[in-house]
Amino acid sequence: MMAATQSPVLKPTVLWAQRQDSVYVTVDIKDAVDIRVHLDETALEFAGRSGGDDQSLYEFKLDLFAPIRREASKWSAKRCPEFFLRKETAGTWSKLQKSGKFQWIKVDWAKWADSDEEDEKGGFDTDDMTGMDFSSITQEAAEGSDDRDSILADLDEDVAVETEDDA
């Protein structure tokens, strides 16, 4: 009898960019499911599975470079999990994490703006994000509605189909 092997926990690629007042973090997992997030003033914890056939488990805990204002922060999981973190004190962070250098954290050059370019580039687009209590976020809460679940549940129900032969 073969022992069941558990797939390893992976680190996702994390992209980040900043403005003087905020940090934008993208977790590069397309169509993530089973998302669990915990955010406090000094750390971001994330766990989730990739969508599709792969279903790999990704997790990380990140001690942030400086404190953030959790109540003013937002997130979305529409395509990839994205976080808008409001800095407690305006200024430039030299890196996303408090200590060390992690291979899986990269600068998001498409969103990056140096302090002298911020007026040109403007703030981050957070229209699709919602501010919420990060203490126990579920995928359902991240997407904002369970309407899709009820629609999908209908697909599992047996449907009576009449044909002309039955009449």
C-alpha positions in Angstrom: 0.0 0.0 0.0 1.4 3.4 -1.0 1.4 6.2 1.5 -0.5 9.3 0.3 1.9 12.2 -0.4 0.9 15.7 0.4 1.9 18.3 -2.1 4.5 20.7 -0.8 3.6 24.2 0.3 4.9 26.7 -2.2 5.8 30.4 -2.0 3.9 32.4 -4.7 5.6 35.2 -6.6 4.7 38.5 -4.8 4.9 41.7 -6.7 4.9 45.1 -5.0 4.9 48.8 -5.8 4.5 51.9 -3.6 3.5 55.5 -3.3 4.4 57.8 -0.5 1.2 56.9 1.3 0.6 53.3 0.3 1.8 49.9 -0.9 0.2 47.7 -3.6 0.9 44.0 -3.4 -0.1 41.4 -6.0 0.0 37.6 -5.2 0.6 36.0 -8.6 -1.8 33.1 -8.3 -4.4 33.2 -11.0 -8.0 32.4 -10.0 -6.9 31.6 -6.4 -9.4 29.6 -4.3 -9.6 28.7 -0.6 -8.0 32.0 0.3 -7.2 32.8 3.9 -5.8 36.2 4.8 -4.7 37.8 8.1 -3.5 41.4 8.1 -2.4 43.4 11.1 -0.4 46.6 11.4 2.9 44.8 11.0 2.3 41.6 9.0 0.4 40.0 6.1 -0.3 36.3 6.1 -1.7 34.6 3.0 -2.7 31.1 2.1 -4.5 29.9 -1.0 -4.7 27.3 -3.7 -4.2 27.9 -7.4 -7.3 27.5 -9.5 -7.7 25.0 -12.3 -6.2 21.5 -12.4 -3.0 22.3 -10.4 -4.5 23.1 -7.0 -1.1 23.8 -5.5 -1.1 25.2 -2.0 0.7 28.6 -1.5 1.4 30.3 1.8 3.6 33.1 3.2 3.9 35.3 6.2 5.4 38.7 5.6 6.6 41.0 8.3 6.1 44.4 6.7 8.9 47.0 6.4 6.9 49.5 8.5 3.5 49.6 10.1 0.3 50.1 8.0 -3.2 51.2 8.8 -5.2 48.0 8.6 -8.6 49.7 8.8 -7.8 51.9 5.7 -6.4 49.0 3.7 -8.3 47.0 1.0 -8.1 43.9 -1.1 -9.6 42.0 -4.0 -9.3 38.4 -5.3 -11.0 38.9 -8.7 -8.1 37.7 -10.9 -5.1 37.5 -8.6 -5.2 38.4 -4.9 -4.3 42.1 -4.7 -3.8 44.2 -1.5 -3.8 48.0 -1.1 -2.0 48.7 2.2 -2.2 52.3 3.6 1.1 53.3 5.2 0.8 54.5 8.8 3.5 57.1 8.1 4.1 58.5 4.6 7.5 57.8 3.1 9.5 55.5 0.9 10.1 51.9 1.9 13.4 50.4 0.8 11.8 47.0 0.6 8.4 45.3 1.3 9.6 43.0 4.1 11.2 44.0 7.4 14.3 41.9 7.1 16.0 39.5 4.7 15.8 39.2 1.0 13.3 36.8 -0.5 13.6 35.5 -4.0 9.8 35.3 -4.4 9.2 39.1 -3.7 9.7 41.3 -6.8 9.1 44.9 -7.7 6.0 45.4 -9.9 7.6 47.8 -12.4 4.3 48.3 -14.2 2.8 49.9 -11.1 6.0 51.4 -9.6 6.5 55.2 -9.3 9.4 57.0 -7.8 8.5 59.8 -5.5 9.1 62.4 -8.2 6.8 60.5 -10.7 3.9 60.1 -8.3 2.0 63.1 -9.6 2.3 61.8 -13.2 1.2 58.2 -12.4 -1.3 59.1 -9.7 -2.5 56.7 -7.0 -3.3 53.0 -7.3 -6.6 52.0 -8.8 -8.6 50.5 -5.9 -12.1 50.9 -7.3 -12.7 47.1 -7.3 -11.4 46.6 -3.8 -13.3 46.7 -0.6 -12.2 47.7 2.9 -12.9 45.0 5.3 -11.9 43.3 8.6 -8.9 41.1 7.6 -9.1 38.9 10.7 -10.9 36.0 9.0 -11.3 36.6 5.3 -12.8 33.7 3.2 -13.0 33.4 -0.6 -16.8 34.1 -0.3 -16.2 37.3 1.6 -13.5 38.4 -0.8 -15.8 38.0 -3.7 -18.6 39.8 -1.8 -21.5 37.5 -2.6 -22.5 33.9 -2.5 -24.9 34.3 -5.4 -22.6 32.3 -7.6 -22.6 29.4 -5.1 -26.4 29.3 -5.1 -26.5 29.3 -8.9 -23.9 26.6 -9.1 -25.8 24.5 -6.5 -28.7 24.4 -8.9 -26.5 22.6 -11.5 -26.2 19.7 -9.1 -29.9 19.2 -8.8 -31.7 16.5 -10.9 -33.9 18.0 -13.6 -37.0 16.2 -14.9 -37.0 16.3 -18.7 -40.0 15.2 -20.7 -39.7 14.1 -24.3 -42.4 13.5 -26.9 -42.0 9.8 -26.3 -43.1 10.2 -22.6 -46.3 12.0 -23.6 
